[in-house]
Each structure stands twice: as C-alpha cells, then as structure tokens.
Amino acid sequence: MALGRLRVTILAALAALTFLLPRHPLHAGTPPPLSLYGNLPGVEGAALSPSGDLLAMVGMADGARRLVVLDKEKRPLLALPLDDAKIRGIYWAGEDMVLVHATNTTRLDADFYADKAELSSMIVVPLNGEKMWAVFAKDKRITGGIQHFLGIQERNGRYYGYFSGLTYSGDFRSPEAYLTNGGPILYEVDLQNQQANEIAPKFHAPGFRDWLMGPDGKVSATLDYTSRSGSWLIRNAAGQKITEGTNPLGRIDLIGHGVTPGTLIFREQIDDDDARWFEIPLAGGTRTEILANVSIKEAILDHKTRQLVGYREEGTSSSYKFFTDFRQKVVNATIKAFPNLLISLVDWNDRFDQLLVKTEGVGDPQTWWTVDIKTGNAREIGYSYPIASADVGPMRAIRYKAGDGTEIEGVLTLPPGRPARDLPVILLPHGGPASRDYVGFDWWAQAFASRGYAVLQPNFRGSTGYGIAFRQAGNGQWGRKMQSDISDGLSYIAAEGIVDPKRACIVGASYGGYAALAGVTLQHGLYRCAVSVSGVSDVAKMAVNDGRFDRTMKRAIETEIGKHADLTAISPIAFASQADAPVLLIHGTDDIVVPFDQSNDMARALRKAGKPVEFVTLKGEDHWLSRGETRLAMLTAALKFVEAHNPPDKIP
C-alpha cells in the first residue's frame, strides 16, 4: 500500500445521476452567474456507510436538491427530493438505513419564553423500500422533535438510536398531560420498529443534563449543570459521583471515552481561559489534564465506542492528530496528496481504509473526494460550487499590526485575472465573534471577488485559533479595538498598494453585521457603504433587556462585552444620526439568534435621522441563511447595493 503516492483519479460522471455539475466556463469579461455562489452548495454534506461501500450525499443532482445514496461503483440506489428542507447532518445505521437530521423554525405557544424556536427532527430512510419515518413522530408523549442525538449502536443485529426529547407528564392534579420543565428525557429508539424506551430521566433544575453513551447501549456517565449556582456534577452509570466543580459560564461538557480503557474525557473552560481537557476513571479518582496547551478545533471519536481517537488542531493549515500510527499515516498521506489545499476529513469507514474528504483553496471551489487507501486512489464525487478553477479568486493569509502593535491575521481574496493594484475593496468581518476565517473557498468573498473587488476577512482580536490571550484581548472591545483591528487591515493593504482606501465598503453578518454598522456610526470617514446581515444594532437591548437568556448566558455576555460597560456607547443605533455612509440592512424573519427587531429598529432610527438606508426582509429565513432562494436574494441585494455606492473597475 503506497500511502505516500496516493493517486488522484476523477470520475467524469455518475451512471444515471451526477453531482458533477458542469463547471461554469471562463469567458473573458463575463464573471460566473451570481446564482453559482448564492445557491445552496452542489454538495452540502455526505457520509460513508460502516463498510465504506455506500455513500450518502445531500446536494444538487440532475437539477434538483436530493438525498442520494450511491453504491461502490457510484451508481445511484436512492434519490429522494429534499426541496427546501434544512439539512444539518447525515448518518448511517448499518448498511441499509440512512438518518437525516433536519431543523425547522417553528412558532411556539405562549407558554414558552420565545415565540419561535429551531426544532430538530431525525428522519429514518430505509433502503429496503420501507416507508420513511421521523423519530418520536408517532409518540404523543414526546413533543418538539429531538433535543439531542447521542449516536447509533448495533446489538444482536438490530440498530438503535439514542435521542432525548421533551416529554409530557401527568398526575392526579391534572386530567391532561403537561410539560413540567424544559428538561428532556433520554430514549433508546429501535430503528426497525420505531419503539422508544426511556433509559435516563430528565434534569429538574434550571440548567442542562448531558449523557455519554457506552458501546453497550447504556449510559456511561451523566453531566448535570445548574445555571443558578453554576455548579456541575458528573456521575457514572451506578450514580456515583466521579467529579464536580463550578463554572459560572456553563462551559463544561462530556467529550467521549478516554484513550485509557475505563475512563472518560470532559472539557471545561474556566472564566475565559482556554478550554482544558481532562481524563478521569469512570469509577472515580484523580482527573488528569490531557492535551495541555493545544488549541483543538474538533474532537474525533470512534463511531462505535465513542472513544477519543484523535483531534483536529485550530490553525490555518489542515492539522490532524491521531493516537494510532496507522490512522496518522493514512491521514498524513491523504493531506500530502492534495498540496497547498485546506483538507477536511469528513467521514471514514469502520476499517479506516475508506475516507471522505473535502478540499478547498486556490483554484478549488470545495471538491469532495472518496479516498481508497488500499488502491491509493482518490475519486472526485462532486463539488460545492460549479465554478471553473480559473474563476476562483486567489486567496492568501496576510499579517499586519493593529494600532497598539497586536499582530492580526486576515484572509485576502483577490479578483481572478486582474492585477492586485488600487482595487476597490470589501471588508468582510466574520460572525461570532468567537470564530475565525480560513484560507478556503468562501462563497460570499468569492462572489465579491468575481465582480472585481478585493476582499479582506480580518481575524480581529477575540477570534479563535490564536491562543487564549488573543481571544481574551477581545473582551470588552466591541466597537473599540475589535473594530479598529478591521480598519487597520484596510490601512495595511492600502499601504501595500493593493487597494484604494477611498473605495472601501464594509459588509458582514451577525457580529460581522454589527461591525459593518459600527464602521459607519462609531467610526467615520472609512467606508462608502455598509451592509449588515442579521446584525446587532442595539447591544444594550440584546444583552440586558432580552428575556430570552438565563443566568448562565447573561454571565457569558457580560464576560465578552463587559459587565459594567456602557452598552449604549457601543450600540450603532444610538449613533444613527452620525452615520456617514448609506446602509443596507438584511434580516430573516425566522432569525432566533439576533431578533428581527435589531434591523427593523435600526432602519427606523436611520430614517428618522434622514440617513440613506435600505431594508431587505428575507421571509422565512433563519440566522444561518439556510435556504437557497433567500440566500441568493441576500447576495444579490448586497452586491447590487455595493456596486451602486462603490462601483468596481470595468472588466478589461
């Protein structure tokens, strides 16, 4: 097996159904249609069966959005229309059942703290011709779909899924069942006959309960967190205390079973320090810190045992660490086969000799591959965006110093086929703000680049992936140093001669939308326009007066924004009369993260101040731009607005 010489072969097409959509040809002076960026990706997600012989994919196939199952020869076994369903994950139960995780924004009754919620469902799709069904759908005791999904287990030839759900109760005081509190009950669901059996009770105090499942289908450990006191407690299957502590921010969770047999791993972030990982015997005893000083982006667990087998480190490059030499060699060889690209390990079979990976980067609009370790072949099975390699704007990481000397990294994307000189520019800060951007294919950045703009995505202080000190440096800096970190990036690329600083707009979503509004209200003289998608305009209302948050969430907000901060002083809505550039506001009506009123109120304030503003409402869209039609509508409106106020150069 020549792992170091992995060959790359490309399938020209699938038998009767293909995810390999025609790539947009490169025509001089004609950028790709905006729909190629704004529509949902051609491949949204995929999963390998336990044997690796079958592949389930969600995406565009023969002009329609579908769930498709392909055999080992990539011939379609199933093609199920999905329409506009919001798909969040795909899982296999053996070789003849696919589970599809979907969510839907649902209006709630007056008994709940919010008028809407994003409810989850798990759809079971048998491949033997039987009807599809939804977990808990036929059980009148359980409401609101699934709350948590804790995996799948095989036992005596049958497959079981583990889900928690809100359950109605009743006693002598009421003739009707009712919800006693918001705590879910854990159930084992027989995926063959749909029978749900309770295996663990709910947590009655305000807070949350989490479970760790063992390979025998029983609960290995339970974590209880109480929001009022911030205390937490982990018990084993016998109900014995393993360990306990206090975490006011609620940043405590079970990860999986430990590398050492008979142990579990939990993760805790104390105050705003970096997350610490601990291994402790299930029987109780001394906990040992593991992976100290490692910034972990993703824990990798064995599908069957839920044992930690590896992890992905935060960073600009693809960095995977596994605890066995075989798996590490396999992943190293796979990464080596795709030089200069960002590699994501999506899934693998039980033997770890069939991998599913996604590549992206310079010239690559997110390509999906199956990798056969035995033969050394990689086969292209589809791509997220059907754009020719030459039409992918070149991207690279840049570093610059903020005004106080702090080093900031950003991602710079340039228009394809144009000199990087005196370009119009879009500042595109990310959401979160505890997040970051990578040197990969970003559909929003690429759409602007295709129209002639340079795009800078600054990873300002407070971003993740650069160490705890860098993330903590963002605390209390909304509208202050986090904001100037963005404009300092503009100054840097202008000084390099790459962009014309007089032709800059700022665009962003969520926290990035806040930064866009702050860029023309709290700052001045920098931008010719601002586009805020689902952005926060009134920080005080969001953080203080919003009754949606429990004590834990409020403590977390105070840590990030500042416990005694003057929130009005960093709220763009309070400075609407000082806006010095036109503003476009875009917001989905089904946003449950940043309320629709945040944009509606800002539009009203700007109009009252006589400032130029446009407001686009995305009906039925959520915070994550999950629907293709409204996602494209957002992108179309944003680009039209930017082109009107900050025109690009004519294509030569």
Secondary structure, DSSP 8 states (H G I E B T S, - for coil): --GGG-EEEE-S--SS--S----B--BTTB---THHHHS--SEEEEEE-TTSS-EEEEEEETTEEEEEEE-TT--EEEEEE-TT-EEEEEEESTTSEEEEEEEEEEE--TTSSSSEEEEEEEEEEESSS---EETTTT-TTEEEEEEEEEEEEEETTEEEEEEEEEE-B--TT-SS-B--SS--EEEEEETTT--EEEEE----SSEEEEEEE-TTSSEEEEEEEETTTTEEEEEETTS-EEEEEE-TT--EEEEEE-SSTTEEEEEE--TTS--EEEEEETT----EEESTT--EEEEEE-TTT-BEEEEEE-SSS--EEESSHHHHHHHHHHHHTSTTSEEEEEEE-TTS-EEEEEEEETTEEEEEEEEETTTTEEEEEEESS-B-GGGS--EEEEEEE-TTS-EEEEEEE--TTS-SSSEEEEE---SSSS----SS--HHHHHHHHTT-EEEEEE-TT-SSS-HHHHHTTTT-TTTHHHHHHHHHHHHHHHTTSEEEEEEEEEEETHHHHHHHHHHHTS-SS-SEEEEES--S-HHHHHTS-TT--HHHHHHHHHHH-TT--GGGG-GGGGGGG--S-EEEEEETT-SSS-THHHHHHHHHHHHTT--EEEEEETT--TT--SHHHHHHHHHHHHHHHHHHS------
